[in-house]
Amino acid sequence: MSISFGPGGNSISFGKRKFPEDLPAYLSESGLNGYEIECGRGVRISAKTYELLPKLAEENGIALTLHAPYFISLSGEKEETRLKSLDYIQESAEAAQKLGAKKIVVHSGSCAKMTREQALALATDTLRRTQKRLDENGLSDIIICPETMGKINQLGTLSEVLELCRVDERFLPCVDFGHLNARTLGGIKTKADYAAILDEIENKLGHHRLKHFHVHFSKIMYTAGGEKEHLTFEDREYGPAYEPLMELFYERDLEPTVICESAGTQAEDAAEMRKYFEGCKK
């Protein structure tokens, strides 16, 4: 397995191409080898995609991942709402397994009127129950990736996500560097800032999980409350810059799945990251 780069969903430039038939050629033209299936608004995948995508991905060396629905609430105050998350994650895992995707990205939740400690305890309980459910239903091979979140009032700081990953040694963190930069109001500025994040992952979860962790990357506009909206790499105001991170991936021989979530140019910007990463080898 090696590092992979790809878009989260389809860029505007995918246009009227047929999905999934034209996906391999489209990614190949951009030098990409990854793709995240977006199920943010629910697991709505066509029969054609289930039929064709697994073979297309396998034959063309495309690393598939899946983003579970945004409305999952690991830390929901209402028990009934929170436990529905088990159903949504199981549904996402079943879809991922059918498609040949190994990782599913799951939002961490919100704090609402709770303390962060209370929210983290609820999310931990939800994930523990969820993994038990997956194991009981033949879905043990699907890796849950709790995601760092962009709004300050959301659960999902780096340390909180790493704590969630301690629920099960199979979990991998989904580190969204744009989210972390937004919730720290521009806190990722230097190569040392990135290095500190990678060090914390390794110190808390070990080298293997650092080597294979899941990455979301985009430039994100933020306000006092954190994340406001996703931007493109054309932005020069908000950041963060991807170059120092690509250098560290190469220097530390890491093999993450890198998914770009730019606003409409995710394939183009993923290709830019891959090109820079390849340049680090020279």
C-alpha angles and dihedrals in degrees: 000000000000139000114295132200127197148134129273099237123329126325119227086255091065082078117160096345116132118260124248097358095065097038098093094052091044093052093042092054088057095044092246129144104179139068134182117211107221115222095159094133095040139304099291107154122159123238088241091058092050089049100046111023101068093057093041091052094046095047093048100040095245115161105219124203131171133222111217120222117294092226093069107118112195091176100037113154093221109074092212092054093044094051091051083070088072089061093047093049092046089050089050092048092050090051091047092050092051090050096045094248116143104191129058120192116219128189113237099226137236135287096222106172094337129098115258088249092056092047091049091050091053093046090049091052092048093051093046090054091044095055090048088052092050092049091051092051102049094261099114092120093064113096118218113217113194109207132226108238133222106220119079094226092054125093107247116090112151092258092049092051091048089051089052089051089059088069089083131006090228093064117103124198119245101214111196102195092191089055093048091049091049096048091049089047094242099333096149106079110131143038087254090058090055091044090054090055093050091046091053091052091050094045093051102034106021134247098287093059092045090051093054103030123136121252132201116188134183139126110259133196112226140189131193089292094051128246118040107162143341117255135188131254087263087078115104099176111061110028147138103208113229099205099083090049093052089050090053093048089056097041093049095041093236124170107199127157104249116202121183117214100184116152103267098328098071095128093046092047092045087053090051090054092047092050091051091047091051089049090058089068093063 
